[in-house]
Amino acid sequence: MAFLKKLLTLGVICLISYFVLGFHYIIIDKSIKVLKKSELTLKYTFYSTKAKEIEKVLEVPELWNDGIGELLVQAGKLTQEELEAYIAKKEAQEAGEY
């Protein structure tokens, strides 16, 4: 019975770890939005947009690749047109680098 308790405890710890490592928890205003990560890592697990310019938030590669732009549009912090303009600007910068 003690082995079963240890096994169950280990399972719960693994499950909690998966949820912590598998998602970004983005604080926008006074709400927490969850964004699925593309890989299990601790980078940017908890991220606050408070007192940050939206463009600085969009420049974080880990968050950008996981869809922070769409999340900001849903939260009303960015319009779809502004996001499309940022995408065009980013593509132009990348084209100029190569």
C-alpha positions, 0 to 999 in steps of 0.5 A: 500500500505504501508503494501505491501511495508513492507511485500515485504521488509521483504521478501527480508530481509528474502531471503538475510538472507537465502543466508547468513546463508545457504552457506559458502563463501570460499575465495580461492586465489582471487576467492570466492567459494560457498559451501552449508551448512548442517544447517543454522548457522553463523559458517564459513559463510565467510572463507579464505584459504589464509596463511593457510595450506590445512590440517588445512582447512580440519580439520574444522568439519563444512567445512569438513562435507559440502564438503570442500575437493572436493571444494579444489580439484576442485580449484586445491589446492589439488589433488584427491590422496591427498584428499583420503590420508587425508580421510584414515588418518582421518579414521585411527585416528577415528578408533584409538580413539574408 
